[in-house]
Amino acid sequence: MTLNKALAKVLVEINDTANKFDSSIVIRTDNKNIDAKSMLCLTYAVLDSQTFKIEVHGPDEDQAKIAMSRVFWKNNLPVTVI
């Protein structure tokens, strides 16, 4: 699968949102754990996955969980926050 403009925008939005927070944000996909703040890892995760779970730990985790789930749902990516 190639990275089209629409998908690239989604990846940038996920990455930008994650980088606004001090908390650790991990996206668990079908078979990978991905640092949401790493664009390269994020690209492979979204291209190859059908399910997403977000795990957040840190001082601003409540706000990060809300922001990250909004980005995923806005872009029609089913997500569970754990």
Secondary structure, DSSP 8 states (H G I E B T S, - for coil): ----HHHHHHHHHHHHHHTT-SSEEEEE-SS-EEETT-HHHHHHHHHH-S-EEEEEESTTHHHHHHHHHHHHHHTT--EEE-
